[in-house]
């Protein structure tokens, strides 16, 4: 869960608040004057050091605020993701839906889903992934969560996307059968998702007037 700027002001000590004020000012300057920084823009350096200055428990929220304030485009988010630590990559993934990127950042989500880092997998199936992954990729993302034991509650819009998905139901049953045959535990979340794949009930008939 990302924390708002107002909430952070009540949680951060004075030195961290001052650092965040400066960082956001640099991000805002970058947004107002795109292309004026040579090399790594100062706010991107702040992005990397957010955990050190504001604490690891607030780093995701601070990094999200910087991305939004800088109006980060695809080159910036790609650079921060590819060059970043797992924690920095997670923050990028968590913020994609708040940036004006359309589906252009989908390769970052796809990359995260190829890893076995549960922090990245969980972030990849958030609002941005739910909005832009096609049906085939989204089904495999569901299985990835089950395989890596990421709680299915991390899947944004699960209730909406799973309803009536017969192909997802087939894949879930096959996955469960494979686990059972190998004497391995079937994840509890599988039944939750499988129940959601049932077709939506037909609307009740209305009486003709």
N, C-alpha and C positions, 0 to 999 in steps of 0.2 A: 504494500500500500504506500503510495507516494504522499508525502506530507506537503501541505501548502506553505507558501512563504510566511503567511501570518502565523501558522503553527510553529514553523521553524524559529521564528523570532522569540517565541516563548520557551523554546527548548535549548537553543544554542547559548553558550556563554558569550560575553561581550566581545572577546577577540575574534571568535568565530563569526559573529554577526557582522563585525566590521570587515572581515575578509570576504564574506558573502556579498556585502554591499559593493565592494570594489570589483569582485568577480562579475557580478551582474551588470555593473556599469560598463565593464569592458565588453561583455557580451552584447549589451545594447548598442555600444558604439560600433561594433562589428556589423550589427544588423542595419544600422543607419548608414554605414559607409562600407558597403560590400566591396571586396577586392582591394582594399587599401593596405592590408597587412601583408608583409612579405614573410615567407616561412610559416611557422606555426603561429596563428593568432594568439594573443595572450589568454583569451578566454579558454582556448583549447588546453593550454598548459594548466589553467585552473581546474578544468574538468578532470585532468589526471590526478591532481593533488587534493581533490575534494575530501576524500576520506581522511587524509592526514590533518587537514585543518578543521573539519567539521565533525569528525568522528565517523567510523565505518557504518554506524547504525543510521546515519543521516545522508550518507554519500549518494544513494540512489536519488533521493529527493533533490539534493543540491545539484546533481548533474542534470536531472530533468529540467530544473529551472534554468540552468545555463543554456541548454539546447533550445528551449522555447524562447528565451530572451534573445538569443542570437539568431533566431529564425533559421536554424541550421538546415542547410540544403543537403542533397544527396552526397556531394563530394565530402562535406564535413562529417556527416554521420558514418559514411563508409570508412573514412580515414580513422575516426575515433574507434570504430568497431575493430577494424583490422589491426590497428596498432595497440589496442588496449588490452588490459588484463581482463580476466573473466568478469570481475566486478564492473569494470567500465563497459564491457560488452553488454552485460545485463542491463545497465542503466540506459544504454542506447535502445535496446529492444523494448524496454518498458515505456519509452517516450515516443516511439515512432508514430503512434496514432495521434499525437498532439502536434505533429509537424505537418506542413503542407507538402507531402511527398507523393500522394497518390499511391500507386502500387510499385513505385520505382525502387523502394528499399526491400522488396520481397526477397532478393538474394541473401540479405543478411539473416532473415528469418529462416530461410532454407539452410543456410550454413549452420545456424544454431541447432536446428533439428537433426543435423548429421552428427552432432557431438553426443557424448553421454554425460555431459555436465548438466545435472538436474536444474541448476539455477538458470542456465541458458534455455533449456527446453521449456521450463515453466514460463519464462518471459516471452518466448517465441510464440506461445499459444494464447497470448493476451489479446487485447482488442485489435491490434494491427493485423496479427496473423489471422484472427477470426474473420476480419473484413476482407482480406485479400488472398488467402490461400484458396485454390480451387478445390473442388470436391475430392479429387483423388489425393492431392497433397494433404488436405485436412484430415482425411481418414487415416492416412499414415501417421500424421501428427498425433492423433488419438492413440494409435497403437504404440507410438514412441513413448507417450506418457505412461501407458500401462507397463511397457517393457522396462522403463527406467524408474518406475515406482513414483512418478510425479503424480500427486493427487489429481483426479479428474476435475476437481473444482477449479483448477488453474485454467481449464479450457474455457475461454470466454465464448459466450453465446452457444454453449453446449446444448442447452435445451432447445434452442431454435434450429441449429444446424443438424442435430441428430434425428429429429423427428421424421419418421417415414423413410429413413435411409436404409433400404434393404441390403445394399452392398456393404455398408458398414456393419450391419448385423451379421452378415455372412462372414466377414473378416474377423469379427469378434468371436464368433463360434469356432472358427478354425484356430484362432489363437488359443482359445481355452482348451480345445482338444489337444493341441500340440503340447501345452503345458501339462495337461493331465497325463498324457502318454509318457512324458518325460519325468513323471512323478514330481512335478514342480507345482508350487502353489499358484492358483489362479488369482490375480489381483482382485481385491474386493470391489474396486471401482468398475471392473468390467461389467458386472451385473447392473450397476447404476446406468452405464451408458447403453447397455443392451435394452434395458427397459425403455429408455428414451427413444429407441429406434422404431418403436411401434407406431403405426400410422396414426395421425391425428384423428380423433373421433369426428365423424360426420356431423355437421350442424343439425340440430333438431328441426324437423319439418315444422313449418308454420301453417297455421290454419288459414285457408283461403277465406277472404272476406266476402 
